[in-house]
Amino acid sequence: MLEEVAVLSRRRVLGGFAATAALAALSACGGGERGSGSGGVLTIAYPEQPNSLDPAKANQAYAIFLQAAYASLINRRPDGSLAPGLATSWRYVGEGNRKFELTLREGVRFSDGELLTADGVKKHFDYLISAAGPQANALTGAVATVTGPSTVVLDLKEPNPVVPDMLTNEAPLGSVISPKGLAAPAQLVTVSAGAGPYQLDPAQTLAGDRYTYVPNPHYSGPGTRHYEKVVIKIMANPNAAMNALRARQVDVVVGQYASVPSAKEARMQIKHTPVVFLGLILSDRDGVKLPPLKDLRVRQAINFAIDRESVARALVGEYGVATEQTVLPGTDGYVPENKDFYRYDPERAKQLLREAGYGAGFTMPVLTTTFANTMSEVLSDQLGKVGIKLDLHNVDGNAYFRDLAAGTYPAVSVGYGGQSIWLEGKGLFGPDALFNGMRTHSPELTSLYERAAGADPETRAGLDRQIEDFLVKQAWFAPVLFTPVFYFAQPEVNGIELSPRAPLPSLLDWHPAK
C-alpha cells in the first residue's frame, strides 16, 4: 500500500488549511514580464490567489502578497529571531503578559505620503480588531492607547505571550495600514497603503491572475529594495509553473513535493522546511458519538498502529519529518523525551484494543477532504491491519470546515500549520478552538494553558512542554508527519531561507546573486 501511495502522492497536493499555509494546486502560465532574478523584475508563481489584500482580512498563507507593499512592526529573521521593523523596540509592561508596548521608528512615510505616527498605529489596531479577520481572535477585546509621541500600548483582554510573533512579516496583523488607507478600507483590495518597499500597481494587476508591485517612492527601510518590480502570478497547475521556471519566465515557484524531481533535473534551488503536520484529530475523546474513543487505550492503540517513518518516506521522501507531536523539534513545547513515544508496534496496538474490549475491532467515521485524502487512505490501510476500519467521508473544503466546527464526526483527517502552543490552544485544542469541534475540555490542560499564557518566557517554556506531553500521552491526536512547503528558485535568486521557527520566508530578504 505504501508503495502505491508513493506514486499516488506525486499526483496530489499535500497541504494544510491552518491559519498558515494552505497550498492548493499551482494555473497556467500566461506570458508577461520575463523573470530575471538579477535586479530587474522578480516574478513569483504562487498556487492560489489571496483571499484578500487587506492586512486585516488576509489569511497568513498569503503573507507574501503583503510583504511587498507593507512594512511590519517587527521582522522575523530566517533563524526565527526577531528584529526591528516599524517598531524599534517592544516589551511587555508589568507581569502576566497583559500589556504590550511598542516604540515606533521616526520619519517613516507610507506609499501615499502619510507619516507613521503612534495615533495612526492605534487606529490600525482598532481597525484590525473591528474587522474580525482570520487572526484577529488573538486580539479580541484588546485596547490600543497612545502613551507618547512614538509609543503605543496594547491592553489585552487575556494574557497573550506571543504578541511579538503576531506582529511580524509572517502575520498580516503587523502590516501597518496608513491613515488614508484606514479612512477607505474598502479600497484595500485594489490599492495598497503600506510603508513597504513596493506598492501595488492597479494598472498592471488583474485579480486572480497577477499582482504587480512597483517601487514605493517614500520607502526608507528597514531593509533594501533589491528589484525594480515584483510580479506574483497565480499558477494553479504545478507542471505549468515548473515549465515556466525552466523557461525562465518565472524566478520562484511556491510548490509541492511532486515538483522536486523536475526542479532537481533543471538544477534549480530547492528550499524547504517542515511546516504542516498531517494526521488525525481523535475528536470524540468523551465517546459521545464513538464510545471506543473515550478509552485512552484505544486512542493510544491508534497511534501505535501507524508506521510514521514509512509513511513519511512514501509521501514526501527525504523531506518529511515523522512525528507524534503537534510541534516540531526545536520549537516551543517540543518534548525530546517523547520522540518515538508511539514507535510503530501493531502487536501492542492489538493488545491495547483487546484490553479495552475492542479486540474484534470497530468502525471509525473520519471526516476528510482533498488536501488530506492521500493521508486518509494510508491511515485506512494501516489501522485496518489492527482491526480499526475507517469510514472515510470525503467532502469539499466548505463542508469540511462546517462539519469540523460542528463536531459532526468523531475523527478528522487534518493538515495543521506549525504554531506556538499558545496559538494551538486558540485553534487546535482549546475548548473553543475550531479544530476541537466536539469541545473536549480537560481541567488539567486548561490549568496548564492559563498558567503558561501569563508566565515569563522560561516558566512558559516548561509549561508548554507539559501541555505537549499531555496531548501526546492522552492521545488527543494521531500526528503522522510534518510536510514542507517548497520554494523552487533560479540560481540567481539568493536569500530564500526557511527554518522551523521561520517557515514563511521574507520577500525583503530575497536578492540577486552577486
LOROKE-964873 format. One line per 3 residues: their letters; for each residue x, y, z of C-alpha. Coordinates in nm, 4 decimals. Example, Ala and Ser with C-alpha at 12.3 -4.5 7.8 and 13.67 -1.06 7.14 Angstrom:
<sites>
AS) 1.2300/-0.4500/0.7800 ~ 1.3670/-0.1060/0.7140;
</sites>
This chain:
<sites>
MLE) 0.0000/0.0000/0.0000 ~ 0.2785/0.2473/0.0894 ~ 0.4472/0.1901/-0.2466;
EVA) 0.1187/0.2647/-0.4230 ~ 0.0727/0.5792/-0.2166 ~ 0.4248/0.6978/-0.3003;
VLS) 0.3195/0.7039/-0.6647 ~ -0.0243/0.8451/-0.5885 ~ 0.1174/1.1307/-0.3812;
RRR) 0.3084/1.2596/-0.6838 ~ -0.0256/1.3406/-0.8423 ~ -0.1829/1.5049/-0.5409;
VLG) -0.1084/1.8085/-0.3354 ~ -0.0427/1.7598/0.0329 ~ -0.1044/2.0833/0.2193;
GFA) -0.2660/2.2347/0.5241 ~ -0.5596/2.4595/0.5934 ~ -0.4008/2.6007/0.9090;
ATA) -0.4216/2.9573/0.9717 ~ -0.0604/2.9268/0.7992 ~ -0.0005/2.7584/0.4968;
ALA) -0.2720/2.6229/0.2889 ~ -0.1468/2.5250/-0.0535 ~ -0.3720/2.4278/-0.3377;
ALS) -0.2530/2.3104/-0.6729 ~ -0.0279/2.5582/-0.8833 ~ -0.2943/2.7868/-1.3014;
ACG) -0.1313/2.8032/-1.6332 ~ 0.1486/3.0469/-1.7071 ~ 0.0201/3.3379/-1.9097;
GGE) 0.3094/3.5393/-2.0501 ~ 0.4012/3.8852/-1.9260 ~ 0.7333/4.0043/-1.7927;
RGS) 1.0196/3.7633/-1.8245 ~ 1.1667/3.6623/-1.4914 ~ 1.5184/3.7822/-1.4345;
GSG) 1.6130/3.7333/-1.0709 ~ 1.9003/3.9721/-1.1389 ~ 1.7762/4.3042/-1.0065;
GVL) 1.5140/4.3786/-1.2731 ~ 1.1811/4.2003/-1.2443 ~ 1.1307/3.9316/-0.9807;
TIA) 0.8486/3.7010/-1.0898 ~ 0.6949/3.4541/-0.8460 ~ 0.4477/3.1739/-0.9216;
YPE) 0.2034/3.1188/-0.6357 ~ -0.0534/2.8358/-0.6209 ~ -0.3683/3.0333/-0.5463;
QPN) -0.4996/3.3865/-0.5281 ~ -0.5106/3.5629/-0.1905 ~ -0.8384/3.5747/-0.0044;
SLD) -0.7775/3.9490/0.0458 ~ -0.5068/4.2145/0.0114 ~ -0.6368/4.3933/0.3196;
PAK) -0.3972/4.3104/0.6088 ~ -0.6907/4.2933/0.8491 ~ -0.8619/4.0244/0.6419;
ANQ) -0.5818/3.8361/0.4668 ~ -0.5032/3.4807/0.5694 ~ -0.1480/3.4165/0.6878;
AYA) -0.0910/3.1816/0.3931 ~ -0.0861/3.4894/0.1676 ~ 0.1683/3.6911/0.3656;
IFL) 0.3922/3.7217/0.0582 ~ 0.1319/3.9432/-0.1126 ~ 0.1517/4.1849/0.1801;
QAA) 0.5277/4.1756/0.2359 ~ 0.5931/4.3598/-0.0895 ~ 0.3744/4.6592/-0.0030;
YAS) 0.3575/4.6678/0.3772 ~ 0.6283/4.7072/0.6378 ~ 0.5747/4.5141/0.9606;
LIN) 0.6149/4.6378/1.3134 ~ 0.8607/4.3545/1.3807 ~ 1.0668/4.1479/1.1363;
RRP) 1.1312/3.7751/1.1585 ~ 1.4861/3.6707/1.0683 ~ 1.5395/3.3379/0.8868;
DGS) 1.6664/3.1777/1.2082 ~ 1.3430/3.2708/1.3848 ~ 1.4811/3.5589/1.5906;
LAP) 1.3087/3.8967/1.5882 ~ 1.4458/4.2260/1.4561 ~ 1.3186/4.5864/1.4467;
GLA) 1.0778/4.6860/1.1737 ~ 0.8474/4.9856/1.2039 ~ 0.8985/4.9392/1.5776;
TSW) 1.2481/4.9973/1.7106 ~ 1.1728/4.8199/2.0382 ~ 0.8922/4.6356/2.2168;
RYV) 0.8265/4.4892/2.5601 ~ 0.5653/4.3557/2.7973 ~ 0.4823/4.6024/3.0713;
GEG) 0.4429/4.4516/3.4177 ~ 0.3653/4.0855/3.4757 ~ 0.1114/3.8493/3.3267;
NRK) 0.1591/3.9276/2.9532 ~ -0.1427/4.1578/2.9523 ~ 0.0133/4.4863/2.8444;
FEL) 0.2432/4.5237/2.5433 ~ 0.4317/4.8403/2.4446 ~ 0.5755/4.9354/2.1045;
TLR) 0.8178/5.2204/2.0340 ~ 0.7994/5.3344/1.6709 ~ 1.0611/5.4485/1.4255;
EGV) 1.0503/5.8145/1.3373 ~ 1.0403/5.9688/0.9912 ~ 0.8691/5.6744/0.8177;
RFS) 0.6280/5.7556/0.5362 ~ 0.3722/5.5327/0.3705 ~ 0.3463/5.4952/-0.0065;
DGE) 0.0688/5.7579/-0.0080 ~ 0.2949/6.0086/0.1694 ~ 0.1314/5.9818/0.5121;
LLT) 0.3628/5.9823/0.8146 ~ 0.3848/5.6898/1.0583 ~ 0.2569/5.8066/1.3980;
ADG) 0.1533/5.6499/1.7250 ~ -0.2024/5.7656/1.6642 ~ -0.2002/5.6006/1.3214;
VKK) -0.0797/5.2691/1.4682 ~ -0.3513/5.2875/1.7341 ~ -0.6106/5.3316/1.4573;
HFD) -0.4511/5.0383/1.2722 ~ -0.5066/4.8149/1.5762 ~ -0.8602/4.9474/1.6206;
YLI) -0.9370/4.8501/1.2616 ~ -0.7771/4.5043/1.2937 ~ -0.9899/4.4234/1.5952;
SAA) -1.3146/4.5581/1.4483 ~ -1.2612/4.3851/1.1113 ~ -1.2507/4.0439/1.2879;
GPQ) -1.0220/3.8850/1.0294 ~ -0.8605/3.5378/1.0409 ~ -0.6025/3.6288/1.3073;
ANA) -0.7989/3.8926/1.4993 ~ -0.9340/3.6458/1.7569 ~ -0.5936/3.6580/1.9272;
LTG) -0.6523/4.0297/1.9942 ~ -1.0231/4.0147/2.0769 ~ -1.1079/4.2751/2.3382;
AVA) -0.7651/4.4422/2.3222 ~ -0.7491/4.8219/2.3536 ~ -0.4735/5.0285/2.1896;
TVT) -0.3657/5.3503/2.3624 ~ -0.1191/5.6215/2.2602 ~ 0.1162/5.6796/2.5534;
GPS) 0.3716/5.9090/2.3903 ~ 0.4746/6.0646/2.0572 ~ 0.6201/5.7323/1.9405;
TVV) 0.4716/5.4757/2.1787 ~ 0.1571/5.2638/2.1661 ~ 0.0376/5.0219/2.4335;
LDL) -0.1921/4.7263/2.3767 ~ -0.4020/4.6387/2.6822 ~ -0.5054/4.2774/2.6313;
KEP) -0.8267/4.1188/2.7496 ~ -0.6408/3.7990/2.8361 ~ -0.2737/3.7048/2.8728;
NPV) -0.1002/3.6675/2.5379 ~ 0.2680/3.5653/2.5438 ~ 0.3205/3.5702/2.1657;
VPD) 0.2237/3.9252/2.0647 ~ 0.5698/3.9906/1.9116 ~ 0.5315/3.6856/1.6843;
MLT) 0.1884/3.8031/1.5744 ~ 0.3240/4.1399/1.4596 ~ 0.5969/4.0112/1.2267;
NEA) 0.6174/3.9978/0.8477 ~ 0.4842/3.6389/0.8743 ~ 0.1485/3.7525/1.0099;
PLG) -0.0782/4.0162/0.8483 ~ -0.1581/4.1838/1.1821 ~ 0.1803/4.3577/1.1876;
SVI) 0.1417/4.5048/0.8374 ~ 0.0551/4.8612/0.9333 ~ -0.2010/5.0424/0.7152;
SPK) -0.1701/5.4171/0.6557 ~ -0.4313/5.6602/0.7916 ~ -0.5551/5.7267/0.4349;
GLA) -0.5960/5.3543/0.3821 ~ -0.7868/5.3179/0.7077 ~ -1.0192/5.6000/0.6018;
APA) -1.1288/5.3976/0.2964 ~ -1.0723/5.0294/0.3849 ~ -1.2931/4.9021/0.1024;
QLV) -1.0213/5.0155/-0.1407 ~ -0.7532/4.7995/0.0215 ~ -0.8449/4.5087/-0.2052;
TVS) -0.7151/4.7017/-0.5082 ~ -0.4818/4.9694/-0.3671 ~ -0.2061/4.9133/-0.1114;
AGA) -0.1474/5.1574/0.1730 ~ 0.1718/5.0429/0.3377 ~ 0.5285/5.1507/0.4108;
GPY) 0.6947/4.8545/0.2385 ~ 0.9499/4.8655/-0.0427 ~ 0.6823/4.8462/-0.3137;
QLD) 0.3248/4.9467/-0.3805 ~ 0.0585/4.7604/-0.5740 ~ 0.0138/4.8903/-0.9287;
PAQ) -0.3582/4.8508/-1.0134 ~ -0.2925/4.9175/-1.3844 ~ -0.0685/4.6081/-1.4069;
TLA) -0.2722/4.3920/-1.1700 ~ -0.5539/4.1544/-1.2583 ~ -0.7128/3.9929/-0.9522;
GDR) -0.6858/3.6163/-0.9633 ~ -0.4195/3.6286/-1.2348 ~ -0.1269/3.8561/-1.1442;
YTY) -0.0316/4.1138/-0.8837 ~ 0.2307/4.3720/-0.9806 ~ 0.4304/4.5794/-0.7351;
VPN) 0.6366/4.8847/-0.8292 ~ 0.8726/5.0923/-0.6097 ~ 0.7290/5.2898/-0.3200;
PHY) 0.8764/5.6389/-0.3732 ~ 0.8789/5.7069/0.0016 ~ 1.0442/5.3831/0.1154;
SGP) 1.3179/5.4325/0.3742 ~ 1.3700/5.0839/0.5152 ~ 1.4420/4.8872/0.7188;
GTR) 1.5989/4.6692/0.4561 ~ 1.6906/4.7303/0.0945 ~ 1.4752/4.7153/-0.2166;
HYE) 1.6535/4.4717/-0.4487 ~ 1.4277/4.4632/-0.7560 ~ 1.2714/4.7218/-0.9858;
KVV) 0.9426/4.5338/-0.9922 ~ 0.7838/4.2271/-0.8283 ~ 0.5164/4.0246/-1.0065;
IKI) 0.3248/3.7435/-0.8357 ~ 0.1443/3.5180/-1.0842 ~ -0.1345/3.2851/-0.9799;
MAN) -0.0461/2.9472/-1.1298 ~ -0.2648/2.6563/-1.0271 ~ -0.1029/2.3918/-1.2455;
PNA) 0.2235/2.2660/-1.0953 ~ 0.3560/2.1354/-1.4258 ~ 0.2909/2.4681/-1.5975;
AMN) 0.4591/2.6501/-1.3111 ~ 0.7710/2.4344/-1.3290 ~ 0.7810/2.4672/-1.7078;
ALR) 0.7701/2.8431/-1.6649 ~ 1.0584/2.8197/-1.4172 ~ 1.2648/2.6103/-1.6588;
ARQ) 1.1878/2.8581/-1.9382 ~ 1.2981/3.1437/-1.7088 ~ 0.9535/3.3038/-1.7315;
VDV) 0.9370/3.2997/-1.3522 ~ 1.2123/3.3141/-1.0918 ~ 1.0496/3.1397/-0.7960;
VVG) 0.7751/2.8782/-0.7693 ~ 0.5942/2.8136/-0.4425 ~ 0.5154/2.4487/-0.4940;
QYA) 0.4837/2.0914/-0.3793 ~ 0.6782/1.7704/-0.3364 ~ 0.5667/1.6325/-0.6724;
SVP) 0.7726/1.9052/-0.8438 ~ 1.1000/1.8139/-0.6714 ~ 1.2257/1.5787/-0.9485;
SAK) 1.1650/1.8489/-1.2113 ~ 1.3485/2.1064/-1.0013 ~ 1.6434/1.8725/-0.9485;
EAR) 1.6649/1.7916/-1.3177 ~ 1.6683/2.1621/-1.4036 ~ 1.9264/2.2281/-1.1291;
MQI) 1.7057/2.4800/-0.9552 ~ 1.7383/2.5715/-0.5907 ~ 1.5102/2.3699/-0.3623;
KHT) 1.4257/2.5475/-0.0372 ~ 1.2010/2.3818/0.2171 ~ 1.1224/2.3362/0.5822;
PVV) 0.8617/2.1169/0.7553 ~ 0.5604/2.3280/0.8452 ~ 0.2256/2.1389/0.8315;
FLG) 0.1528/1.8311/1.0413 ~ -0.0720/1.5701/0.8844 ~ -0.2623/1.3080/1.0762;
LIL) -0.5838/1.2506/1.2698 ~ -0.7735/1.4518/1.5264 ~ -0.9320/1.1996/1.7630;
SDR) -1.2132/1.4426/1.8353 ~ -1.4584/1.2303/2.0342 ~ -1.2468/1.1934/2.3493;
DGV) -1.5645/1.1712/2.5592 ~ -1.7076/0.8884/2.3473 ~ -2.0310/1.0707/2.2625;
KLP) -2.0534/0.9549/1.9002 ~ -1.8000/0.6715/1.9077 ~ -1.7636/0.5120/2.2544;
PLK) -1.4280/0.3395/2.1848 ~ -1.2523/0.6775/2.1581 ~ -1.3322/0.7573/2.5205;
DLR) -1.0876/0.4864/2.6232 ~ -0.7274/0.6106/2.6350 ~ -0.6061/0.2642/2.5407;
VRQ) -0.7956/0.2834/2.2126 ~ -0.6560/0.6270/2.1266 ~ -0.3060/0.5051/2.2083;
AIN) -0.3627/0.1895/2.0033 ~ -0.4400/0.4081/1.7015 ~ -0.1050/0.5816/1.7491;
FAI) 0.0913/0.2580/1.7891 ~ -0.0656/0.1219/1.4688 ~ 0.0892/0.3926/1.2477;
DRE) 0.4277/0.3350/1.0841 ~ 0.5214/0.7039/1.0734 ~ 0.8691/0.6689/0.9256;
SVA) 0.7456/0.4576/0.6340 ~ 0.4525/0.6897/0.5680 ~ 0.6795/0.9959/0.5679;
RAL) 0.9164/0.8351/0.3181 ~ 0.6311/0.7245/0.0937 ~ 0.4563/1.0601/0.0846;
VGE) 0.7368/1.3179/0.0871 ~ 1.0600/1.1226/0.0571 ~ 1.3547/1.2743/0.2401;
YGV) 1.1670/1.5962/0.3109 ~ 0.9140/1.4808/0.5687 ~ 0.9581/1.4639/0.9458;
ATE) 0.7794/1.1769/1.1186 ~ 0.6143/1.2933/1.4395 ~ 0.3797/1.2010/1.7193;
QTV) 0.3834/1.5613/1.8442 ~ 0.1955/1.8653/1.7144 ~ 0.5093/2.0818/1.7253;
LPG) 0.8453/2.0466/1.5516 ~ 1.1771/1.9646/1.7193 ~ 1.3418/2.2826/1.8383;
TDG) 1.0179/2.4804/1.8630 ~ 0.8091/2.5840/2.1631 ~ 0.6642/2.2897/2.3525;
YVP) 0.8564/2.0096/2.1869 ~ 0.9360/1.7240/2.4282 ~ 1.2556/1.5405/2.3230;
ENK) 1.1796/1.2525/2.5592 ~ 0.8583/1.1809/2.3682 ~ 1.0275/1.1257/2.0348;
DFY) 0.9212/0.7760/1.9290 ~ 0.6746/0.7564/2.2199 ~ 0.4484/0.5732/1.9768;
RYD) 0.7116/0.3724/1.7945 ~ 0.5380/0.1520/1.5387 ~ 0.4093/-0.1543/1.7241;
PER) 0.0954/-0.3130/1.5727 ~ 0.1034/-0.6002/1.8230 ~ 0.0890/-0.3597/2.1134;
AKQ) -0.1943/-0.1780/1.9381 ~ -0.3904/-0.5038/1.9163 ~ -0.3181/-0.5810/2.2807;
LLR) -0.4472/-0.2397/2.3929 ~ -0.7616/-0.2884/2.1864 ~ -0.8212/-0.6283/2.3484;
EAG) -0.7689/-0.4802/2.6958 ~ -1.0223/-0.2079/2.6152 ~ -1.2760/-0.4658/2.4989;
YGA) -1.2421/-0.3984/2.1251 ~ -1.0332/-0.6939/2.0187 ~ -1.2755/-0.7600/1.7325;
GFT) -1.2174/-0.4054/1.6094 ~ -1.4649/-0.1297/1.5271 ~ -1.5500/0.1189/1.2512;
MPV) -1.4427/0.4825/1.2893 ~ -1.6099/0.7506/1.0703 ~ -1.3490/1.0064/0.9596;
LTT) -1.4040/1.3470/0.8027 ~ -1.1577/1.4201/0.5224 ~ -1.1168/1.6453/0.2201;
TFA) -0.8959/1.6792/-0.0863 ~ -0.5766/1.8002/0.0823 ~ -0.5902/1.5179/0.3378;
NTM) -0.7249/1.2394/0.1191 ~ -0.3945/1.0636/0.0469 ~ -0.3091/1.0552/0.4170;
SEV) -0.6585/0.9261/0.4929 ~ -0.6106/0.6362/0.2532 ~ -0.2752/0.5465/0.4081;
LSD) -0.4177/0.5521/0.7593 ~ -0.7165/0.3463/0.6478 ~ -0.4753/0.0771/0.5327;
QLG) -0.2573/0.0887/0.8451 ~ -0.5353/0.0976/1.1026 ~ -0.7237/-0.1732/0.9151;
KVG) -0.4360/-0.4106/0.9969 ~ -0.5191/-0.3871/1.3682 ~ -0.8960/-0.4115/1.3194;
IKL) -0.9965/-0.0451/1.3017 ~ -1.1899/0.0223/0.9824 ~ -1.2002/0.3850/0.8676;
DLH) -1.5260/0.5036/0.7129 ~ -1.3950/0.7993/0.5121 ~ -1.6298/1.0905/0.4405;
NVD) -1.4555/1.2965/0.1720 ~ -1.6189/1.6392/0.1312 ~ -1.5262/1.9717/-0.0282;
GNA) -1.3438/2.2429/0.1647 ~ -1.6520/2.4371/0.2734 ~ -1.8291/2.1276/0.4016;
YFR) -1.5077/2.0147/0.5716 ~ -1.4802/2.3253/0.7862 ~ -1.8546/2.3278/0.8529;
DLA) -1.8534/1.9684/0.9767 ~ -1.5245/2.0190/1.1596 ~ -1.6619/2.3135/1.3581;
AGT) -1.9889/2.1313/1.4266 ~ -1.8196/1.8171/1.5580 ~ -2.0126/1.6052/1.3105;
YPA) -1.7555/1.3250/1.3009 ~ -1.5665/1.1552/1.5850 ~ -1.2344/1.1779/1.3976;
VSV) -1.0939/1.4188/1.1403 ~ -0.8061/1.3892/0.8928 ~ -0.6138/1.7132/0.9283;
GYG) -0.3342/1.9329/0.7996 ~ -0.2379/2.1955/1.0561 ~ 0.0417/2.4507/1.0247;
GQS) 0.3026/2.4578/1.2989 ~ 0.2315/2.7211/1.5627 ~ 0.3263/2.8126/1.9163;
IWL) 0.1477/2.6207/2.1909 ~ -0.0460/2.9345/2.2852 ~ -0.1824/2.9718/1.9310;
EGK) -0.2530/2.5985/1.9124 ~ -0.4695/2.6441/2.2182 ~ -0.6714/2.9019/2.0278;
GLF) -0.7052/2.6987/1.7108 ~ -0.6354/2.3308/1.7778 ~ -0.7054/2.2001/2.1273;
GPD) -0.8713/2.4688/2.3419 ~ -1.2385/2.4264/2.4366 ~ -1.3423/2.6924/2.1839;
ALF) -1.0905/2.6014/1.9121 ~ -1.2151/2.5445/1.5567 ~ -1.0302/2.2121/1.5368;
NGM) -1.1848/2.0952/1.8641 ~ -1.5284/2.0569/1.7147 ~ -1.6599/1.8319/1.9931;
RTH) -1.5439/2.0849/2.2543 ~ -1.3412/1.8432/2.4637 ~ -1.2439/2.0036/2.7916;
SPE) -0.9739/1.8958/3.0357 ~ -0.9336/2.0876/3.3651 ~ -0.5682/1.9794/3.3793;
LTS) -0.4938/2.1046/3.0287 ~ -0.6828/2.4300/3.0823 ~ -0.4912/2.4989/3.4021;
LYE) -0.1557/2.4414/3.2299 ~ -0.2578/2.6629/2.9399 ~ -0.3778/2.9515/3.1548;
RAA) -0.0632/2.9412/3.3663 ~ 0.1576/2.9365/3.0569 ~ -0.0244/3.2298/2.8967;
GAD) 0.0711/3.4648/3.1766 ~ 0.4151/3.3248/3.2587 ~ 0.7627/3.4622/3.1944;
PET) 0.9448/3.3018/2.8956 ~ 1.1448/3.0487/3.0978 ~ 0.8474/2.9311/3.3023;
RAG) 0.6243/2.9248/2.9953 ~ 0.8717/2.7018/2.8101 ~ 0.8375/2.4360/3.0791;
LDR) 0.4596/2.4635/3.0897 ~ 0.4396/2.4409/2.7108 ~ 0.6297/2.1139/2.7263;
QIE) 0.3859/1.9868/2.9883 ~ 0.0975/2.0765/2.7567 ~ 0.2514/1.8907/2.4644;
DFL) 0.3306/1.5979/2.6937 ~ -0.0363/1.5846/2.7921 ~ -0.1515/1.5905/2.4276;
VKQ) 0.0858/1.3073/2.3354 ~ 0.0233/1.0786/2.6311 ~ -0.3520/1.1367/2.6346;
AWF) -0.3519/1.0743/2.2590 ~ -0.5816/1.3619/2.1679 ~ -0.4310/1.3410/1.8201;
APV) -0.2514/1.0946/1.5973 ~ 0.0019/1.3164/1.4155 ~ 0.1968/1.1322/1.1468;
LFT) 0.4388/1.3689/0.9767 ~ 0.5299/1.7282/0.9102 ~ 0.5265/1.8090/0.5404;
PVF) 0.7126/2.1045/0.3890 ~ 0.6194/2.3967/0.1722 ~ 0.8670/2.4117/-0.1172;
YFA) 1.0261/2.7116/-0.2878 ~ 1.1935/2.6336/-0.6210 ~ 1.4162/2.9151/-0.7452;
QPE) 1.6523/3.0182/-1.0214 ~ 2.0212/3.0110/-0.9189 ~ 2.0305/3.3915/-0.9482;
VNG) 1.7876/3.4430/-0.6585 ~ 1.9500/3.4487/-0.3169 ~ 1.8142/3.4955/0.0333;
IEL) 1.5253/3.2453/0.0341 ~ 1.5913/3.0939/0.3734 ~ 1.3492/2.8931/0.5874;
SPR) 1.3634/2.7201/0.9238 ~ 1.1122/2.5566/1.1584 ~ 1.0975/2.8846/1.3511;
APL) 1.0617/3.0882/1.0313 ~ 0.8694/2.8722/0.7827 ~ 0.7472/3.1679/0.5742;
PSL) 1.0460/3.3443/0.4132 ~ 1.0512/3.7225/0.3962 ~ 1.0396/3.8726/0.0480;
LDW) 1.2524/4.1566/0.1828 ~ 1.5440/3.9118/0.2184 ~ 1.5356/3.7940/-0.1446;
HPA) 1.8069/3.9479/-0.3607 ~ 2.0037/3.8889/-0.6813 ~ 2.3209/3.6833/-0.6624;
K) 2.6304/3.8974/-0.6801;
</sites>
